[in-house]
Amino acid sequence: MDTPSSNYEASEDYPLSPVPAHARKSMVSLAPLLIGFTLYSGTLFAGGIVGPSFAFFPDLILVILVGNLILGLYAAALGYIAGQTGLNTVLLARFSFGAVGSRWVDFILGFTQIGWYAWGSGLIADLLNTVVGFPTSLNWLLIIGVTYGFCVTAYIGYQALDWLSRIAVPAMVILMLWSLTVATGDAGGWSGLTAMTPSEPLPLTVAITIIVGTFVSGGTQATNWSRFATSGRTAAIATLIAFFLGNGFLIFSGAYSALVYDNSDIVQVMVQQGLLVWGLILFFLNMWTTQDNTIYAFSVAGAHAFRTPKRHLVVLTGATIALALTFGGIYASEQFVNFLVLLGTFIPPIGGVIMADFWLYRRGVLPALSIPQPAMNWVGIGSYVVAAAIAYFAPGITPLNGIIAAFALYTVSSRFFQP
C-alpha cells in the first residue's frame, strides 16, 4: 500500500532514494527520452568545430565514430549500474566519494548543467534575432520566457519528459535527414564531399576530446533517467543508442553543415535551404527536449547536495540561476572550445571511480542508502584528483585517459586502503 511519504517521493521522481520496481520504464519509454537529451544545438557547434579539420572520408567519419563510441560506452556502463541499483550518479557517489565528498560531484555536475541551460537560453535569443528579426531590445523578455518555459516538463518529471520525447524525437530526425539530403545535393553528391579539403587543422586527440567533452557531463548524468530502466541491460542499451547514435548523428550533422555551408547550425542552414518554418520547428523541439533534461539533471544534483526531497523547488531555483548567467553574457563567451575540453578532462574520472567502486570493490552489491557512509572516501577522492591530473597533462585522448586512470587507481588503491 502506498504511503503519503512514498507518494511524495514518486511525485518528486525519487531524488534521494532508489527508483522502486513499480516505477521502472521500458526501452520504448527510455530510449526516446535519452535521445531527446542528446539532440542538442551545442553538439552541432562542436561538430562544426571538428568538421572543417578533416577530410570527409574516412578521416572525419572515423573521428566521429571513435569519439562517440568512447562517450557511448562510458555512458552505457554508468547506465547499467543505474539500472541495476535504481540510483543515479550523485547517489552512487556517496559510496565512492563519501557522504560529504559526494557533494563535489553534485557541484561539478550541477554547475556544468546549469551553464549549458543558460548558454541555451542565449542561443535561442541570438538565433531568433538573426533568423526572424526578433528585436534585440526584447531579448530580456524572450530569455525569461524560454528559461522558465522550457523547465515546465522538468518540473513535472519523468512522465512529461517521456511524452515530449516520443513526439519530438521522430520529428527532429525526419527534419534533420531532410536538410542533410538537400545539403548533399548542394555539395555535389559524394564526389563533391570527398573532394573537400580540410581548412582548419585540428589535432586528432583534441577533436576526439571535443566530441566527448560536448556531452560527457550529460553522459555522466544520464543515470537520472537510466535508473528508471527495468534492468541494467535495458538501461545500458538505451543509453548506448542515445549517446553513440543520437549524439553521433548530431555531431555528424554539425560537421556536415559546416563542410557544405560553412555554418554548423542546422537551423540556419535550413533557412538557407528555404525551409524557414521547418527549421524553427526543429530548433524549438531541439532546445526543449534538451533544456528540460538539463535543468532536470541540475535539480537532481541540487536535491542531493542539500539533501532535500523538494526537487520541484530546485528546478525553479536552477532556472533562476541560469537566468542570471544568461543575462551575465555566458553565451557571448569566447572560451567555448576551452570549456568543452575542460569538461572532457575533469568529468570522466568521476565515472571511472564509480565504476571501479561498483564492479571491482563492491562486486556489484551496494549497501542500502540508509546505512551511513564515511564523510570522505579518500580512496575515491584521491583517485579522482590524480586521474584528473593525468587526463590534463598526459598526451593522448584526454577523456579516455581520465576514465582508465581513475578506474585503475581506485582498483589498486582499494586493495591497500579501506574506502
Secondary structure, DSSP 8 states (H G I E B T S, - for coil): ---HHHHHHHHTT-TTS---GGG-B-HHHHHHHHHHHH--HHHHHHHHHHGGGS-IIIIIHHHHHHHHHHHHHHHHHHHHHHHHHS--HHHHHHHHH-TTTHHHHHHHHHHHHHHHHHHHHHHHHHHHHHHS---GGGHHHHHHHHHHHTTHHHHH-HHHHHHHHHHHHHHHHHHHHHHHHHHHHHHTHHHHHHH---SS---HHHHHHHHHHHHHHHHHHTHHHHTTBSSHHHHHHHHHIIIIIIHHHHHHHHHHHHHHHS---HHHHHHHTT-HHHHHHHHHHHHHHHHHHHHHHHHHHHHHHTT-S-HHHHHHHHHHHHHHHHHTTGGG-S-HHHHHHHHHHHSHHHHHHHHHIIIIISTT----TTS---S--HHHHHHHHHHHHHHHHSSS-HHHHHHHHHHHHHHHHHHHS--
